[in-house]
């Protein structure tokens, strides 16, 4: 079957990166919403920079693993 589509490493990286950023934005939005509704007490001045740092670490680790 020559018509089979093989997934390349570039396609896999793009998909996993999209999933990662989706999760990052979901977590940011969820924390922001819960803090606005006073369900949790979160200091967004600490949470948001922490998320950016973790995203940077993720990007460095995935680049180094290739």
C-alpha distance (Angstrom), angle and dihedral (degrees) to the residues before:
residue distance angle dihedral
X1 . . .
X2 3.78 . .
X3 3.81 92.7 .
X4 3.80 94.5 70.8
X5 3.79 114.4 121.4
X6 3.77 112.8 -131.3
X7 3.78 116.8 -154.3
X8 3.79 110.5 -126.4
X9 3.78 124.5 -147.4
X10 3.82 89.6 -110.2
X11 3.80 91.3 57.1
X12 3.80 91.3 47.8
X13 3.81 91.8 50.0
X14 3.79 91.7 49.0
X15 3.79 92.0 50.7
X16 3.80 94.5 46.2
X17 3.80 90.7 46.6
X18 3.79 89.7 52.3
X19 3.77 90.5 50.6
X20 3.80 90.9 48.5
X21 3.80 93.9 52.0
X22 3.79 90.8 44.8
X23 3.79 90.3 55.3
X24 3.82 91.7 45.6
X25 3.80 92.6 53.5
X26 3.80 91.3 43.3
X27 3.81 91.8 54.0
X28 3.82 92.6 45.8
X29 3.80 91.4 50.0
X30 3.78 93.3 45.4
X31 3.81 93.8 50.1
X32 3.79 90.7 45.6
X33 3.82 92.3 49.9
X34 3.80 94.7 46.3
X35 3.81 90.5 48.1
X36 3.82 91.1 49.6
X37 3.81 90.6 50.8
X38 3.84 90.2 48.6
X39 3.80 90.5 -122.4
X40 3.80 90.3 124.6
X41 3.75 131.0 17.9
X42 3.77 107.2 -128.0
X43 3.75 126.6 163.6
X44 3.80 100.6 -140.9
X45 3.80 89.4 -163.5
X46 3.80 86.3 71.0
X47 3.81 101.3 32.5
X48 3.81 98.8 52.5
X49 3.83 97.2 50.2
X50 3.80 88.7 46.3
X51 3.81 90.2 54.8
X52 3.81 90.6 49.6
X53 3.81 90.8 50.3
X54 3.80 91.8 49.2
X55 3.81 90.6 48.5
X56 3.80 89.5 52.5
X57 3.79 91.7 49.7
X58 3.81 89.9 49.8
X59 3.81 91.7 51.3
X60 3.82 92.3 48.8
X61 3.79 93.2 48.1
X62 3.81 93.9 48.4
X63 3.83 91.4 48.2
X64 3.80 91.5 49.8
X65 3.82 92.6 49.1
X66 3.81 92.7 58.2
